[in-house]
Amino acid sequence: MPRTLDPAAHALRRDAFIDVAQRLIQEEGYDQMSVQDVLNELNASKGAFYHYFGSKEALLAAVVDRMVDAGTAVMARVADDPTLTATQKLNATFATLAEWKGQQRELMAEFTRLWFSDANTIVREQLRQGTVRDLTPLLARIIRQGKAEGVITATSPEHTAGVLVAILLGANEKASRLFVARQAGEVSFEEVARTLAAYAEAYERVLGLPPGSWPLSDGQVLHDWFD
């Protein structure tokens, strides 16, 4: 008789592999992490690993998907709120994401310090692609609502959303590098504020929103992370 698969147990065991891989990537970098390292942590066999993942790259994809899903879920809860206007959603979406990161500040700070090593180049690109994939349609929905409300004048919500995601990815990478530099005493808080203000201005101009619309313009967010 064929063995009956328990979906819950299957998902739990698969998550255990992802948990370990995510920690090892953060601590050592993707290139340094081997499948055997993961197996050793879990006292698992190669057969068990390949039951869930076809390769080390497939495990990486699962780690990145989890990270993207977590961030997108936080933003989607606000974006899908029928009681909010488009402008309120744009503000609250990124403010909520900033709050979520703030609640995990120590983990995020450590991850940021390790993020730009050459060993994590592949992971960064995977994360970038996942963010573009998941965040673009979410922002397009908000922009479409803003057009209907008469507060956003973008011709194509989908293309405008793609531009905004590019700005956000650039801002996130720049902010991460500034965080590392700030921790090392290599950049002033004023320089951080001026640099990120340029991204905020670009975001607002793309949508035709008034100054101060992007939560990164919020001085408190900057002080929480850089002061």
VENTA-V270042 format. One record per backbone hydrogen bond with DSSP energy under -0.5 kcal/mol. CO is the residue of the C=O (numbers start at 0). NH is the residue of the N-H. E is the energy in kcal/mol with one decimal. If there is no record, write none. Layout:
co = {CO,CO}
nh = {NH,NH}
e = {E,E}
//
This chain:
co = {4,5,6,7,8,9,10,11,12,13,14,15,16,17,18,19,20,21,22,23,23,24,28,33,34,35,36,37,38,38,44,45,46,47,48,48,54,55,56,57,58,59,60,61,62,63,64,65,66,67,68,69,70,71,72,73,74,74,75,77,79,80,84,85,86,87,88,89,90,91,92,93,94,95,96,97,98,99,100,101,103,104,105,106,107,108,109,110,111,113,116,117,118,119,120,121,122,123,124,125,126,127,128,129,130,131,132,133,134,135,136,137,138,139,140,141,142,143,144,145,145,145,146,154,155,156,157,158,159,160,161,162,163,164,165,166,167,168,169,170,171,172,173,174,175,176,177,178,179,180,180,181,187,188,189,190,191,192,193,194,194,195,196,197,198,199,200,201,202,203,203,206,209,213,214,217,217,218,219,220,221,222}
nh = {6,9,10,11,12,13,14,15,16,17,18,19,20,21,22,23,24,25,26,27,28,28,32,37,38,39,40,41,42,43,48,49,50,51,51,52,58,59,60,61,62,63,64,65,66,67,68,69,70,71,72,73,74,75,76,77,77,78,79,80,81,83,88,89,90,91,92,93,94,95,96,97,98,99,100,101,102,103,103,104,107,108,109,110,111,112,113,114,115,116,119,120,30,123,124,125,126,127,128,129,130,131,132,133,134,135,136,137,138,139,140,141,142,143,144,145,146,147,148,149,150,151,149,156,159,160,161,162,163,164,165,166,167,168,169,170,171,172,173,174,175,176,177,178,179,180,181,182,183,185,186,184,191,192,193,194,195,196,197,197,198,199,200,201,202,203,204,205,206,207,208,152,212,216,217,220,221,222,223,224,225,226}
e = {-0.8,-2.7,-2.5,-2.2,-2.4,-2.3,-2.4,-1.4,-1.4,-1.8,-2.9,-2.1,-2.4,-2.7,-1.9,-2.6,-2.6,-2.0,-2.4,-3.2,-0.9,-1.1,-1.3,-1.5,-2.3,-2.8,-1.9,-1.5,-1.2,-2.1,-1.9,-2.7,-0.8,-0.8,-1.5,-2.6,-1.6,-2.2,-2.3,-1.7,-2.1,-2.6,-2.5,-2.0,-1.9,-2.7,-2.8,-2.3,-1.9,-2.8,-2.5,-1.5,-1.6,-3.0,-1.5,-0.6,-0.5,-2.4,-2.2,-1.8,-0.6,-1.3,-2.2,-2.5,-2.3,-3.1,-2.9,-1.2,-1.9,-2.7,-1.6,-2.3,-2.1,-2.4,-2.4,-2.2,-1.8,-0.6,-1.0,-1.4,-2.9,-2.9,-2.2,-2.5,-2.4,-1.9,-1.4,-1.3,-0.6,-1.4,-1.8,-1.5,-1.2,-2.4,-1.9,-2.3,-2.5,-2.4,-2.4,-2.2,-2.4,-2.3,-2.3,-2.3,-2.9,-1.4,-0.5,-0.7,-2.5,-2.2,-1.7,-1.4,-2.7,-2.5,-2.0,-2.4,-2.3,-1.8,-1.8,-0.7,-2.2,-1.3,-0.8,-0.5,-2.7,-2.3,-1.7,-1.8,-2.5,-2.5,-1.8,-2.2,-2.8,-2.8,-2.2,-2.8,-2.7,-2.4,-2.5,-2.9,-2.2,-2.2,-2.5,-2.2,-2.0,-2.4,-2.9,-2.4,-1.4,-3.0,-0.6,-1.3,-1.9,-2.5,-2.3,-2.4,-2.5,-1.8,-1.1,-0.6,-0.8,-2.0,-2.4,-1.9,-2.4,-2.4,-2.3,-2.1,-1.4,-1.2,-2.5,-0.6,-1.2,-2.8,-2.2,-0.5,-1.5,-2.5,-2.5,-1.3,-3.0,-1.4}
//
